[in-house]
Amino acid sequence: MKYLFVGLGSIGQRHLKNLRKITNGQILAYSANPKKNKNFADEYGVEIINDFSQALAEKPEIVFITNPTSLHLPFALRAAKQGCHLFIEKPISHNLKNVDKLFKIASQKKIICQVAFQLRFHPNLLLIKELIKNRKIGFKKQKRRN
């Protein structure tokens, strides 16, 4: 499997190190400043590409979006259009503009688009989700009185 990282700041490096522990897949990284990450690339066997179009031309299956929040959606949209599955660091964006567009593309392309959230699978939150779904807890919609 081929992976692409967009952004190698602290969170991108953390995800990359964790991924390297569980896979021997090829890992690429897009960086606007490849010299900055040269040591990191050598240490973890990552090929750094400084042109995003060229990085997508390598046909990664999964793209990790870990760059600054305001840049998440522009890169995610381009990767999604190429049919790449996405792992986007939280928050998904600094605003909601184009979020619907990303969901639409993900649906059309039948790709997975996951936003990081460290408590998403916590047993307590899963229980609360189930209780809400089964209407055991929560508020009922009440008729409005005039």
C-alpha positions in Angstrom: 0.0 0.0 0.0 1.1 3.5 -0.7 0.6 6.4 1.7 1.0 10.1 1.3 1.5 12.6 4.1 0.6 16.3 3.5 2.5 18.1 6.3 5.3 16.8 8.5 4.8 19.0 11.6 4.6 17.4 15.0 1.3 15.7 14.5 2.2 14.5 11.0 5.4 13.1 12.3 3.6 11.3 15.1 1.1 9.7 12.7 3.9 8.7 10.3 5.9 7.1 13.1 2.9 5.1 14.3 2.1 4.1 10.7 5.7 3.0 10.2 5.3 0.6 13.2 2.4 -1.2 11.6 3.2 -1.3 7.9 6.0 -1.7 5.5 4.1 0.2 2.8 5.6 2.9 0.8 5.3 6.3 2.5 5.6 9.5 0.6 5.3 13.0 2.0 4.5 16.3 0.4 6.5 19.2 1.8 6.8 22.7 0.4 10.2 22.8 2.1 11.8 19.3 1.6 15.2 20.4 3.0 13.6 21.0 6.4 12.5 17.4 6.7 15.6 15.7 5.1 16.8 14.0 8.4 13.3 12.8 9.1 12.9 11.4 5.6 16.2 9.5 6.0 15.3 8.2 9.5 11.9 6.8 8.5 12.5 5.9 4.9 10.1 8.5 3.5 10.4 10.0 0.0 9.7 13.7 0.2 8.1 15.4 -2.9 7.8 19.2 -3.1 5.1 19.3 -5.8 1.6 18.1 -4.7 0.5 17.2 -8.3 3.6 15.0 -8.6 2.9 13.4 -5.2 -0.7 12.6 -6.3 0.7 11.2 -9.6 2.4 8.5 -7.5 -1.2 7.2 -6.9 -1.3 6.9 -3.1 -4.2 4.9 -1.7 -4.4 6.9 1.5 -3.6 10.5 2.1 -2.9 11.8 5.6 -3.8 15.5 5.8 -1.8 16.9 8.7 -0.8 20.4 7.5 -2.1 23.6 9.0 -5.9 23.6 9.5 -6.6 26.3 7.0 -5.0 24.2 4.3 -6.8 20.9 5.1 -9.7 21.2 2.6 -7.8 22.4 -0.5 -5.4 19.4 -0.3 -8.2 17.0 0.8 -10.4 18.0 -2.1 -7.6 17.4 -4.6 -6.8 14.0 -3.1 -10.4 13.0 -3.0 -10.9 13.8 -6.6 -8.1 11.4 -7.4 -9.9 8.7 -5.4 -7.6 8.6 -2.4 -9.0 7.6 1.0 -8.4 10.4 3.5 -7.3 10.7 7.1 -7.7 14.4 8.1 -6.3 15.7 11.3 -8.8 17.6 13.4 -10.4 20.0 13.0 -11.5 19.3 9.4 -11.1 23.0 8.6 -11.1 26.5 10.0 -14.5 27.1 8.5 -17.3 25.0 6.9 -16.8 26.3 3.3 -16.3 23.3 1.0 -16.9 20.6 3.7 -20.1 19.6 1.9 -18.2 19.5 -1.4 -15.7 17.1 0.2 -18.4 14.8 1.5 -20.1 14.8 -1.9 -16.9 13.8 -3.7 -16.1 11.1 -1.0 -19.6 9.7 -1.6 -19.4 9.7 -5.3 -15.9 8.2 -5.3 -16.8 5.7 -2.5 -13.8 6.7 -0.5 -13.3 6.7 3.2 -12.9 10.2 4.7 -12.0 10.0 8.4 -11.4 13.0 10.7 -9.1 12.3 13.6 -10.6 12.4 17.1 -8.8 10.5 19.8 -12.0 9.7 21.8 -14.1 8.6 18.9 -14.0 4.9 19.9 -14.0 5.4 23.6 -16.4 2.9 25.2 -18.3 5.5 27.2 -18.9 7.7 24.1 -20.0 4.6 22.1 -22.5 3.8 24.8 -23.9 7.3 24.9 -24.2 7.2 21.1 -26.1 4.0 21.3 -28.4 5.3 24.0 -29.2 8.4 22.0 -29.8 6.3 18.9 -32.2 4.0 20.8 -33.9 7.1 22.3 -33.0 6.0 25.9 -31.6 9.5 26.6 -32.0 12.9 24.9 -34.7 15.4 24.4 -37.9 14.8 22.6 -38.9 17.5 20.2 -41.9 19.4 21.7 -44.6 21.2 19.9 -44.3 24.9 19.9 -46.8 26.9 21.9 -48.1 30.2 20.7 
